[in-house]
Amino acid sequence: MQGIGIFAKKNQPDAIALALQIEGWLRDRGLKVFCEEELAAKMGVPGSPAAEIPALCDMLIVLGGDGTLISVARQIGKLEKPILGVNLGSLGFLTEITTQFLFPVLEKILVGDYETSDRLMLEVVVCRNGQPFAQFQVLNDVVINKGALARIIDMKAWVNDIYLTTYKADGLIISSPTGSTAYNMAAGGPIIYPGSACLVITPICPHMLTNRPMIISSDAVIRVEVLCHDEDVVLTADGQVGIALMAGDIVEVRRAVNCTRLILSPEKDYFEVLRTKLRWGER
């Protein structure tokens, strides 16, 4: 390790304080440290443009919650730099490391004593009038849903150019295994182990109760055409960015070439996180 980037939830004072502590700790060990500009300004240290940091670093440290980590994962793009997620609130599915174990874990990482988990990402392309209109890469999910006053959305779906069905629902979630514990789970979809090579399609409040979540191969290409006119329909990527959709727009989702590489906690495994987060076993 020669260079390490730090991202943090910038409106959280304890995240800024911890970022400053980590920055000094790393510099004392002869490492180059890169903090994105807005965070660096609050820390009182030199900063770098957020988009440039992944290419300058061997590893990224993200301080905050799962949402902060997901936004950083999109910025990394195809570089696949390992991410250490440090949770500052309630236990996260992605940010497994707690502040209690942070510096012992960093000591191990600096000598190469760590394991990573490669998380499948999704490539999303929106076509309008036969031409690509928008493109996203997501870690969790892509969601097509209606606005507050819209009626049920009609969406025609194909898997590998084979017609699947026409959904009549409040929306549709296409999720990666990592995203299966997010909106997909809230909508009644299955929890999928992160290493699984699959995707899940989950309708949101379908008009037909027999429309159930479906797990398909991660090699599949999913196409969804928005059929309804004069409705308020939105596509949201990872719950953080999105665009308005029109009738005739086609959303194409496939497995991305690259992945997100997460550094695993030596203290907690995936199933322990599930048990704790979802309170399994409690009465």
Stockholm file with secondary structure:
# STOCKHOLM 1.0

chainA/1-283         MQGIGIFAKKNQPDAIALALQIEGWLRDRGLKVFCEEELAAKMGVPGSPAAEIPALCDMLIVLGGDGTLISVARQIGKLEKPILGVNLGSLGFLTEITTQFLFPVLEKILVGDYETSDRLMLEVVVCRNGQPFAQFQVLNDVVINKGALARIIDMKAWVNDIYLTTYKADGLIISSPTGSTAYNMAAGGPIIYPGSACLVITPICPHMLTNRPMIISSDAVIRVEVLCHDEDVVLTADGQVGIALMAGDIVEVRRAVNCTRLILSPEKDYFEVLRTKLRWGER
#=GR chainA/1-283 SS CCEEEEEECTTCHHHHHHHHHHHHHHHTTTCEEEEBHHHHHHHTSCCBCGGGHHHHCSEEEEEECHHHHHHHHHHHGGGCCCEEEEESSSCCSSCCEEGGGHHHHHHHHHTTCCCEEEEEEEEEEEEETTEEEEEEEESSEEEEEECTTCCCEEEEEEETTEEEEEEEESEEEEECTGGGGTHHHHTTCCCCCTTCCEEEEEEESCSSTTCCCEEEETTCCEEEEECCSSCCEEEEETTTEEEEECTTCEEEEEEEEEEEEEECCSSCCHHHHHHHHHTTTCC
#=GC SS_cons         CCEEEEEECTTCHHHHHHHHHHHHHHHTTTCEEEEBHHHHHHHTSCCBCGGGHHHHCSEEEEEECHHHHHHHHHHHGGGCCCEEEEESSSCCSSCCEEGGGHHHHHHHHHTTCCCEEEEEEEEEEEEETTEEEEEEEESSEEEEEECTTCCCEEEEEEETTEEEEEEEESEEEEECTGGGGTHHHHTTCCCCCTTCCEEEEEEESCSSTTCCCEEEETTCCEEEEECCSSCCEEEEETTTEEEEECTTCEEEEEEEEEEEEEECCSSCCHHHHHHHHHTTTCC
//
